[in-house]
Amino acid sequence: MEVDMTRIHNFIEKNKSSFLKEDNIKLTYMAFLSYAAIRALKEFPLVNSSIEGENIIKKKNINLGIAVSVEPNGLIVPNIKNADEKKYSWISKGNF
């Protein structure tokens, strides 16, 4: 699957210095990818489910784990609990 990230790229390029200066936030693609994943899980709740025996258990919370490389050869996965409820003041509005 291909995704046109032109609007996201242009938004990042236009706003990265102001986000860094005003909020000390390094604006990256990861925030936008996380936002898309959260929206998808809200729209398709069966993806956020598990199977226990013969039952499908729909999870009520959306927790987001993102793998992060740690030098020299490690990997950690921080878990953002209730990611859909976190205040993404600028990204939650979709102003990009």
Secondary structure, DSSP 4 states (H G I P E B T S, - for coil): -----HHHHHHHHHHHHHHHHHH-----HHHHHHHHHHHHHHH-GGGGEEEETTEEEE-SS--EE--EEETTTEEE--EETTGGGS--TTTTTT--
